[in-house]
Structures are given as C-alpha cells and as structure tokens.
Amino acid sequence: MLRQLQCRADDLTEWLLIFELEMRRSRTLERRMEAYRDFKKTVDRIDSLRRDAELAHFDRLLVPLDKKVAGIMRSPAYRISEWFNQHEIVQWFVGPESVDPMRQLRPC
C-alpha cells in the first residue's frame, strides 16, 4: 500500500513541476490558463491521495507535496492566472481570438 501511495505522490509531484513550468513559460495567455486549470485538477488529485493516505496512516507522505503546492500558489505566474480566472470581465481576452493589432491591419 505504501508503494502505491508513494508512486501516486511521485507522479503528482512530477505533474506539479510540469504545470508550474507551463504557467511560467507559456507564450500565450490561453496556454497559461490551461496549465492553471490542469494545476487545479492536480491539487484535487492530491486531496484524493490525502484521503487515501490518512486511511492508511501515512500522513507524512504528503508534506513535500503540500510545500510544493504552497510555493506554486505564491508564485507570480499562479497569481496572474488566478486573477484572470476570477475576473470574468476579462475572459474574452483569453483565447485564440484575442486582440492582436498586427492581425487587424489590412492592406488598402
């Protein structure tokens, strides 16, 4: 049981690192928001793992994951993505049809 929980925790740690990098280095806001949503899903999976670990009395297994999640949530990339997610007024800005002045130029 401990090996299965450890394997799940390792996979989730790897996913956290991937989504953190995607939130930081994405070139478009759409991809950053996609990484933000995937990060939220991963946090939900960590909560599921937490319930399983508590039942098996392996609570200390999740301490490194909790620290990593807290660190990502304090990062500027996460906070910007969270701001865009919370403010529906600017949701039109996220997506393939965002305003690009060079795309709107037309030859005369």
HELIX and SHEET records of a PDB file:
HELIX    1   1 LEU A    2  ARG A   25  1                                  24    
HELIX    2   2 LEU A   29  LEU A   55  1                                  27    
HELIX    3   3 ASP A   59  LEU A   62  5                                   4    
HELIX    4   4 VAL A   63  ARG A   74  1                                  12    
HELIX    5   5 PRO A   76  GLN A   86  1                                  11    
HELIX    6   6 GLU A   88  PHE A   93  5                                   6    
HELIX    7   7 PRO A  101  GLN A  104  1                                   4    
END                                                                             
